Amino acid sequence: MAVACGHLVMWALPWCTPCVRSMSVQICHLLSPLFAVSKLLATGLVNLNRVEVLWRPVTNPLLGKIPLFLNIIGAINNSQGENSVRSVFQCLQLVVRDYLPVLPWNCLPSAVETTGKFGSQTQDLNVSLTAIGLMV
């Protein structure tokens, strides 16, 4: 938008009166910082799809190991201490919150089951309530 306004003002300058011309130059000076921002935005939007292309090879091996992570996280039981439950639950929160949109469909039942285990544990009430919130 700023680039379009700036180009319009610059295009109109030769046909303006001196008073309007000085005002137009002031407008251009006000809009000039926005040129850089809009150029950055345009460059970012053009290159946005490249981020996924670069990020996929990094995350694909990790996504293949998510079922293993969920099995390890789900191995916690009520005999472990409250601190262990809380620490392992933080790992589950990381997996569910950050990777749920990209989890393979076959991992979803395991994620729900593991979250349900934390929802039904009796060591820490806050963990139980937060686990129920993760399932919603």
ABEGO torsion letter per residue (X at the ends): XAAAAAAAAAAAAAABBAAAAAAAAAAAAAAAAAAAAAAAAAAAAAAAAAAAAAAAAAAAAAAAAAAAAAAAAAABBAABBAAAAAAAAAAAAAAAAAAAAABBAAAAAAAAAAAAAAAABAABAAAAAAAAAAAX
